Amino acid sequence: MELIGKKVMIFVEEMYNDYEYIYPYYRLLEAGAEVAVVGPAAGAKYTGKAGTTAVSTLAAAEAKTAEFVGLVIPGGYAPDMMRRHPAMVDVVRQMDAAGKVIAAICHAGWMLASAKILRGRTVTSFFAIRDDLEHAGATWIDQEVVQDGNLITSRTPADLPAFMRAVVAALRG
């Protein structure tokens, strides 16, 4: 219960990777965090690639980033949808500007690139978006978790245990 009293956002959009949403969501709850499911609209239902559903509790445009200590962005195809919503990209940019934890796994690196927060940072991701992240100014390395200041990145669902250990430790402060 190391995160009691802390609020964390987890992004959601259509075609999220089910594991990369569900595992962090429940791990954060297990640690005692209050978790807000943030999407383009509040109260909307989103479907993962494997068919699980998640309902957003907060619209990105209404998120007050000062209230939150961190943000988790799952991968799948969802990040390509998320980055089409300026409010979601703005949340990423605001969280980074405030030095708050931003955790991105798999294809979620697309959101970091769209928020223009990668220049000079070291990250990892699913290998297929390596070029995108490097073109955005990042140094890309292939390891299960990379932490560069407030930014925590990981590659695939197989890395989720290490990813969430790093995320919880960073949120704990």
Buried (B, 14 or more C-beta within 10 A) or exposed (E): EEBEEBBBBBBBBBBBBBBBBBBBBEBBEEBEBBBBBBBBBBEBEBBBBEEEEBEBBBBBBEBEBEEBBBBBBBBBBBBBBBBEBEBBBBBBBBBBEEEBBBBBBBBBBBBBBBBEBBEEBBBBBBEEBBEBBBEBEBBBEEEBBBBBEBBBBBBBBEBBBBBBEBBBEBBEE
